[in-house]
Each structure stands twice: as C-alpha cells, then as structure tokens.
Amino acid sequence: MDEQRKQAFEFARDSTKQLITLATGIIALTVTFSKDVFGKPSPFEQLLLVGSWIFFLLSVVMGVCTLLALTGSLEPEEKPIVGTNGATRGPSIRGSNVTIPSLIQIFTFLIGLALTVWFGITSL
C-alpha cells in the first residue's frame, strides 16, 4: 500500500477516534455536572439533555462501526479488484462500508452537540 493511502486510513481513523473521545467526554461532563451547575432542569431541558446523550451514544457506536470497517477494508482480498481502466485497486476509505457509518457518526455528533448547546442556552 502506498504512503498516501496509509495516511488516508490514519487520518480517517484519527478523525473517528477524536469524535468518539469528544462525544464520550461531553456525556461524562454533562452527566457529572448538570445538577451542580444547572440545578434541577425543567422537563423540556431534561428532554434536551437525554436527547443529546442518545445522539452522542449513537455517534460513539457509529464511530466504533467506522473503525471496524476501516480495519476490515485493510484486510487483503483474495482476488484483487480491477478498475475500469484495468488497474488493480487497493483498500480504500471511500467504500460505503466506511463512509456510511462515518457520515452517520458525524451527523449524530452534530445533533447531540446542537441539543447540548440548546440545553445550555435554555438553562441560563
């Protein structure tokens, strides 16, 4: 595998791991400090907080799926894939097994982040 392809896999892995770390950190902080900082949240605020936790959890799960897909894409295939120009293609981060869980991870992370910010705004 060429150096550019290796770096693509490393960057994809690192980005996925960073989102997993941020999501779990935000969950831990909001669970730990929500009562201390914000007091007793209203039912709507509780809904925002629980919703954000659910989306962050989904983001973490999809991040793990992305990491597993990246790992699976690196495994050599028994038969090489031949492109339309006749060239043999190697492993790629652009396969749907990687891009779909990655996009879901990013989307659910952004929704969780938006709900957390909304919770923070409404609880002031």
C-alpha positions as CSV (number, residue, x, y, z in Angstrom):
1,M,0.0,0.0,0.0
2,D,1.4,3.4,-0.9
3,E,2.1,6.1,1.6
4,Q,-0.8,8.4,0.6
5,R,-3.3,5.6,1.1
6,K,-1.8,4.7,4.5
7,Q,-2.1,8.4,5.6
8,A,-5.7,8.5,4.4
9,F,-6.5,5.5,6.6
10,E,-4.6,7.1,9.5
11,F,-6.5,10.4,9.2
12,A,-9.8,8.7,8.9
13,R,-9.0,6.6,12.0
14,D,-7.8,9.7,13.9
15,S,-10.9,11.8,13.0
16,T,-13.2,9.0,14.0
17,K,-11.4,8.5,17.3
18,Q,-11.5,12.2,18.0
19,L,-15.3,12.3,17.6
20,I,-15.6,9.3,19.9
21,T,-13.5,11.0,22.5
22,L,-15.4,14.2,22.3
23,A,-18.8,12.5,22.5
24,T,-17.9,10.4,25.5
25,G,-16.3,13.4,27.2
26,I,-19.4,15.6,26.7
27,I,-21.6,12.8,28.0
28,A,-19.4,12.4,31.1
29,L,-19.3,16.1,31.8
30,T,-23.0,16.7,31.4
31,V,-23.9,13.7,33.5
32,T,-21.4,14.7,36.2
33,F,-22.0,18.4,36.4
34,S,-25.6,19.0,35.1
35,K,-27.2,19.1,38.6
36,D,-24.3,21.0,40.2
37,V,-24.2,23.7,37.5
38,F,-27.8,23.9,36.3
39,G,-29.8,22.8,39.3
40,K,-33.0,20.9,38.6
41,P,-33.7,21.1,34.9
42,S,-37.3,21.6,33.6
43,P,-38.9,18.7,31.8
44,F,-38.0,20.3,28.4
45,E,-34.4,20.7,29.5
46,Q,-34.3,17.1,30.6
47,L,-35.6,16.1,27.2
48,L,-32.9,18.1,25.5
49,L,-30.2,16.5,27.8
50,V,-31.4,13.0,27.3
51,G,-31.8,13.5,23.6
52,S,-28.2,14.8,23.4
53,W,-27.0,11.8,25.3
54,I,-28.8,9.4,23.0
55,F,-27.3,11.1,19.9
56,F,-23.8,11.2,21.4
57,L,-24.1,7.5,22.2
58,L,-25.2,6.7,18.7
59,S,-22.2,8.7,17.5
60,V,-19.9,6.6,19.6
61,V,-21.5,3.4,18.3
62,M,-21.2,4.5,14.7
63,G,-17.6,5.6,15.3
64,V,-16.8,2.1,16.5
65,C,-18.5,0.7,13.4
66,T,-16.4,3.0,11.3
67,L,-13.2,1.9,13.0
68,L,-14.2,-1.8,12.4
69,A,-15.0,-1.0,8.7
70,L,-11.6,0.7,8.3
71,T,-9.9,-2.4,9.8
72,G,-11.9,-4.7,7.5
73,S,-11.0,-2.6,4.5
74,L,-7.3,-3.1,5.2
75,E,-7.5,-6.9,5.1
76,P,-6.2,-8.1,1.7
77,E,-8.7,-9.6,-0.5
78,E,-8.2,-13.0,-2.1
79,K,-8.8,-11.5,-5.6
80,P,-7.6,-8.0,-6.4
81,I,-10.3,-5.5,-7.5
82,V,-9.7,-4.4,-11.1
83,G,-10.9,-0.9,-12.0
84,T,-12.4,0.2,-15.3
85,N,-9.0,1.2,-16.7
86,G,-7.6,-2.2,-15.9
87,A,-5.5,-1.1,-12.9
88,T,-5.6,-3.0,-9.6
89,R,-7.1,-1.0,-6.8
90,G,-6.1,-1.5,-3.2
91,P,-8.0,-0.9,0.1
92,S,-9.9,2.5,0.2
93,I,-11.6,4.6,2.8
94,R,-14.2,5.6,0.2
95,G,-16.2,2.3,0.3
96,S,-19.8,2.5,1.6
97,N,-18.8,0.2,4.5
98,V,-16.7,3.1,5.8
99,T,-18.5,6.2,4.5
100,I,-22.0,5.4,5.7
101,P,-21.2,4.8,9.4
102,S,-18.8,7.7,9.3
103,L,-21.4,10.1,8.0
104,I,-23.9,8.8,10.5
105,Q,-21.3,9.3,13.2
106,I,-20.7,12.9,12.2
107,F,-24.4,13.7,11.8
108,T,-25.4,12.2,15.2
109,F,-22.5,14.0,16.8
110,L,-23.6,17.4,15.4
111,I,-27.2,16.8,16.5
112,G,-26.0,15.8,20.0
113,L,-23.9,18.9,20.1
114,A,-26.7,21.1,19.0
115,L,-29.0,19.7,21.7
116,T,-26.4,20.2,24.3
117,V,-25.9,23.8,23.3
118,W,-29.7,24.3,23.2
119,F,-29.9,22.8,26.7
120,G,-27.2,25.2,27.9
121,I,-29.0,28.2,26.4
122,T,-32.4,27.3,27.9
123,S,-31.0,26.6,31.3
124,L,-29.3,30.0,31.8
